[in-house]
Amino acid sequence: MGTPAASRRPTRRGKGGDAFSADALWAFAFVVPYIAVFLAFVVYPVGYGLWLGSSPASYRALFADPIFPRTLINTLLFLILGVNIKLFLALLLSGFFMREKWWVKPLMLVFILPWAVPAIPTFISVHWMLNGQWGLINNVLWDLFRMDGPPWLDTTMLAMSSVVVGYVWKWLPFWTVIFLAGRMAIPRELYEAADVDGATGLTAFRKITFPLMANLYVVCTLLSTIWTLGDFNTVHFISGGGPALTTHVLATLGIRDAFELGDPRMGMAAVICALPLLIPLVILLMRQLSKGEVQL
């Protein structure tokens, strides 16, 4: 006689339970390395850094440092000028690269090169080009016009301006490509209808392009500001914080205090001073992304 169906049910449940246990075991085996890496290289460094920067004495020493007020001003200038100039130019250039000309694509490849090259060699090259004695720019000025070039990195204003220009030159291609992708996602029918109504050029940009890309522009501004706030390479390799430590930003000041002065707690305090600006930016970015209205 055949085995009743009821008697076979526990066996099938047992096989299903074994399969589920095996899948859970494999899933756990694959997830554990990622959890371990996350704990070791994200949670532990962040927690240890916050613990280092929790001493009130570190903040008293930091605020008493005569370099710190200038560093705060430099950080704000670097963010305001660097981010806004870069994104504004990227938005304009994205329209230029929308042209349907045969030479646009080769020119785009050349334009992307500064971003494609690693950041550190790029900024070191900028530093040597701006050298007051044997730099490329001043040598060209002398060879063509027989005039001495300005001391780019020996005065605070010129050094900080050089940092901003080097930063914009390095990252402008990346954000231009982002805005170019946003422009290409706009339906062409809108421009064709606007052309029929006589709205071309600046009018089409004001009525069609910018309203549809406004959310993308806001998201890129927030994201770029967050990245720029932690940018160490630009200032360190172009001006080195000079002359006389007058072009430091919070990211480079923290490294200077921690390693050059040998005070990790004070260095961490300098970095944590960026949190009052960083946390609201992250919250605004997450709220903007949660709207789901970013045009891509």
N, C-alpha and C positions, 0 to 999 in steps of 0.2 A: 504494500500500500504506500502511496505517496505521503510525504511529510506534510502535515497541515501548514497552511500559509502563516498561521499565527506563530507556529514554532520557528519559522524561518526569520521572523522580524528581528529578534535580538541579534542574530548573526549579521544581518545587513546593517543594523545600527552600530554594531561593533566595528565592521569594516569602515563604515563612514566615520566613526570616531577616530579610528586609527589614521585614516587619510587626513582628517582635519588636524590631528596632532602632528603628523609629519609636515603638513603645510605650515602650521604655526611654528614648528621648530626651524624649518628652512627660512621662513620670514624673519624670525628672531635672529638667526645666524647672520643674515644679510644686513639687518638693521643695526646690530650691536657695533660693528666697526664705525659706522657713521655717527652713532651716538657718542662713542668714545672719542672720535676726532673732534666732534662739536664741543664736548666737555673740556677736552685738553687744550684746544686752540681757540675757543671762543669764550666759553663760560669762565674757565679758570683765569685767562689773562684779563678779562673785563672785571671780574670780581677782585682779582689781586690789585689791579690798577685803581679801582675805587677804594680799596682798603688803604693803598699807599697815599691816595689823595684825600683821606678823611681827617688828616691832622690839622687843626686850626692854626698851629704854628707855621705850617707850610704856607698857608694863605697870607698870614701876617708878613712872612718874609717875601712872598711874591709881590704883595701890594706895596711893600716898602722898596722894591727894586725900581730904580728910576727908569729902567727900560720898559717896564710893563705898560704904563699909560700909552707910550708911543706904539707899542705892539698892538694894543687894542685898536687904536686909530688905523694902523696899517692893515689890520685884519678886515676892518669894515670897508676901507678903501679898496682893498683887494677884491672883496666880495662884490661890492656895488659896481665898481668900474669893470672888473674882469668879466663877471657873469653877464652884465647887461650889454656891454659892448659886444661881447662874443655872440650872444644869442640874437641881438639885433642885426648884426652883420650876417649871421647864419641865415636868418629869415630872408634878408634881401638877396643873398647869393643863391639861396635855393630857388628863387624865381629866375635868376640868371641861368642856372643850369637846367631849367625846364625848356630852354630853347631847343627847337628841333633843327639843329645845325650839325654838320658832319664833324666839326672841330670841337664840339662841346664835350664829347666823351673822352677824347685824348686829353683835353684840358682838365677834365675832372680827375683823371688819373694822376696828373701832375699835382693838382690841388690837394689830393688826399695824402701825398707823400709825407708832409710834416707829422700827420697823425699816425701814419703807418710805422714811422721810425720810433724805436723805444724812447721813452721820455728822458731818461738820464743822459744818453749821448746827445739828444737834441738840446737840452738846456746847457750842457757843457759847451757845445758848439756856440750857442748864443753868448755865453760868458766870454769866450775867447774872441768872438767877433766884436764885442764891445770893449775889449781891452784898450785903454787910452793910448798906449805906446805902440804896440804892434798888432792891434786888432784889424780885422778886415775892413770895417767901415771907415775907420779913421785913415787907413792907408789908401783907400779908394778916394776919399776926400782930398788927400794930399796929392795923389797922382793926377787927379783930374783938375782940381782947382787951386792946388798949392796953398791949402789952408789947413790949419790944425783943427782936428775934430774935438768935440767937447769931451770932458772926462765923464763918460757915461756912468761908470760905477763908483765914482769918487765923490759925488754929491747926492744927498738924500733924495731930492726930487727926481733927478735923472735916473737914479738907481731903481726907485720904486716904479717909475714910468717904464723902465726897461723890463722889469719883472712883469708888469701888466701886459705889455706888448708881446713878450715872449710867451706868456700864458695864452693869450688870445690866438697867437699864430699857431701854437701847438694844437689846441683843441677846437679851433674854428671848423676844420673839415668834418669832424665827427658830428657836430650838431647841425651842420649844413646838410649832411646826408639824412639825418633824422627828419629835418623839416622838408627836405626834398621828397622823402617817402610820404609825409603828410600831405604835401601838395598833390602828389600823384594819385592819392586816394580820393581826391575831390572829383566828383563826376564832371566830365567835360561838357555835359549837356548844360550845366549851369552857366559856364562861360559862353557857350554858343548862344544861349538865350539872352545873356547880358549883351553880347555883341550885336544881336539883332536890335536890342533896345538902345544901342549906342553907348553902353557902359563898358568902356575899355580902359586899360592901363590902371591908373591910380584908383579910379572909381570902382573897377572890378575887384581890385585888391581890398578896398575899404568895405565893399558891400558883400563880397563872397569869400575871398581867401582868408582874411583875418578873422571874421566871425567863426568860420568853420575850424580854424586852427587855434583859436584862442585857448581852449582847454589844453591842447597839446603844448602850447607855448608856456602856460602856467606850470604844467607838470615838469617840463624841461627846466624851467627856471628854478623850481624848488629842488629838483634832483641835482642840477649843476651846482647850486649853492651848497648843498650838503657835501658834495664831493670836494668842492673848492675849499670849504672850511677845514678839511683835513689834508689839504695839499701841502706836502713838505718839499717835494722835489723842485718846484719852480723857484721858490725863494732861495733855497739852499744852494742850488747849482748855478743860479744866475748871479745873484748878489752876495750870497753867503751871509746874509743878514747885515752886511756893511752898507755904507761906511760907518764905522764907529757904532755898530749894533743898532742902526736907526731904521733898518728895513725888515726887521724880524716880524713874523706873524705868530699866532699862538702855536701852530704846529711846530715851527722851527725853534721857538723859544723853549717849548717843553723839552725838545731833544737837547738843546744847549744846556739847560739847567740840569737835566738828568745825567748827561754823559760828560760834557765839558767841565761843568762845575762839580760833578759827582754828587748831586743831590736828587735822587729819583723822586722823593716825595714832593719836592718843589716843582720838578718837571711835570709830574702827574697833576699837580694842582693847576699848572698853567693850561694843560690840556682840558681838564674838567671845566675850566672857565668858559669853554665853548659850549657846554651843555645847555645853558639857558637860551642860546640861540638855536642849537641843533635840535633839541626836543620839540619845540613848536614847529620847526620846519618839517620834521618827520610826521608829526600829527597832521599838518596841513596837506602834506603829500599823500598820506594814506586816505584822508577824506576826499581829496580830489580824485584819486584812483578809484575809490569806492563808488563814485558817481557813475562810472562806466560810460562817460561821454567823451573820452579822449579820441580825437580823430587821428587814425593811422592809415 
